[in-house]
Amino acid sequence: MSKNGLMLELRISPGASKNRILGKYGDKQIKIAIKSPPVDGKANETLLKFLAEIFSVTQKNVELVSGGTSRTKKVFIYGNPEELQNILQSHLC
């Protein structure tokens, strides 16, 4: 958490039947299933749009920080860190 948002460490499973948060993956990562295949950045686009919907922010407030071609990614979500953390926790339970 930072004062202007929340950094997420993610493990992505592309080509799933639907977009959803699967839960924790290891100690620090969150596993997310994405419908789009990992072709031409489509999975990344779908991931950012999905996270914007989950956290109720605009898509411009969700930034892919690293892992553009990897299943392991870091994404920063701009907003109130406490609210974002509460939303995240509600989806992990």
C-alpha positions as CSV (number, residue, x, y, z in Angstrom):
1,M,0.0,0.0,0.0
2,S,1.1,3.5,-0.7
3,K,-0.5,6.9,0.0
4,N,-2.0,7.1,-3.5
5,G,-2.9,3.5,-4.2
6,L,-2.3,-0.2,-4.0
7,M,0.4,-2.4,-5.6
8,L,-0.8,-5.9,-6.5
9,E,1.5,-8.9,-7.3
10,L,-0.5,-11.2,-9.5
11,R,-0.3,-14.6,-11.1
12,I,-2.5,-14.8,-14.2
13,S,-4.2,-17.8,-15.8
14,P,-5.2,-16.7,-19.3
15,G,-7.8,-18.6,-21.4
16,A,-10.2,-19.3,-18.5
17,S,-13.9,-19.7,-18.8
18,K,-14.6,-16.4,-17.0
19,N,-12.7,-13.5,-15.4
20,R,-12.4,-14.0,-11.6
21,I,-10.1,-13.7,-8.6
22,L,-9.1,-17.3,-7.6
23,G,-7.4,-16.3,-4.3
24,K,-4.0,-16.1,-2.8
25,Y,-1.0,-17.7,-4.6
26,G,2.0,-18.2,-2.4
27,D,2.8,-15.6,0.2
28,K,2.4,-12.4,-1.7
29,Q,0.6,-13.0,-5.0
30,I,-3.0,-13.1,-6.0
31,K,-4.2,-15.6,-8.7
32,I,-6.6,-14.3,-11.3
33,A,-8.2,-16.1,-14.1
34,I,-8.7,-14.2,-17.4
35,K,-10.9,-15.2,-20.3
36,S,-8.7,-13.7,-23.0
37,P,-5.8,-15.7,-24.5
38,P,-2.2,-14.4,-24.1
39,V,-2.1,-13.1,-27.6
40,D,-1.3,-9.6,-28.8
41,G,-1.7,-8.1,-25.3
42,K,-5.4,-9.1,-25.1
43,A,-5.0,-10.8,-21.7
44,N,-3.3,-7.7,-20.3
45,E,-6.2,-5.5,-21.6
46,T,-8.8,-7.8,-20.1
47,L,-6.9,-7.9,-16.8
48,L,-6.7,-4.1,-16.5
49,K,-10.4,-3.7,-17.4
50,F,-11.4,-6.5,-15.0
51,L,-9.4,-4.9,-12.1
52,A,-10.9,-1.4,-12.9
53,E,-14.4,-3.0,-12.6
54,I,-13.6,-4.9,-9.4
55,F,-12.1,-1.8,-7.7
56,S,-14.6,0.7,-9.1
57,V,-12.0,2.9,-10.7
58,T,-11.5,4.1,-14.3
59,Q,-9.2,2.0,-16.4
60,K,-6.7,4.9,-16.5
61,N,-6.2,4.4,-12.8
62,V,-5.0,0.8,-13.3
63,E,-1.4,0.6,-14.4
64,L,0.6,-2.5,-15.5
65,V,4.0,-1.9,-13.8
66,S,5.8,-5.0,-14.9
67,G,5.2,-8.5,-16.4
68,G,3.8,-7.5,-19.8
69,T,4.7,-10.9,-21.3
70,S,4.7,-12.9,-18.1
71,R,2.1,-14.7,-16.1
72,T,3.6,-12.9,-13.0
73,K,2.6,-9.2,-13.1
74,K,2.7,-6.1,-10.9
75,V,-0.3,-3.8,-11.2
76,F,-0.7,-0.5,-9.4
77,I,-4.2,0.8,-8.7
78,Y,-4.6,4.5,-8.0
79,G,-7.1,5.5,-5.3
80,N,-7.7,5.5,-1.6
81,P,-5.4,2.7,-0.3
82,E,-7.7,1.7,2.6
83,E,-10.8,1.4,0.4
84,L,-8.8,-0.5,-2.3
85,Q,-7.5,-2.9,0.4
86,N,-11.0,-3.5,1.8
87,I,-12.3,-4.3,-1.7
88,L,-9.4,-6.7,-2.3
89,Q,-10.0,-8.5,1.1
90,S,-13.7,-8.9,0.3
91,H,-12.8,-10.7,-2.9
92,L,-10.2,-13.0,-1.2
93,C,-12.6,-14.4,1.4
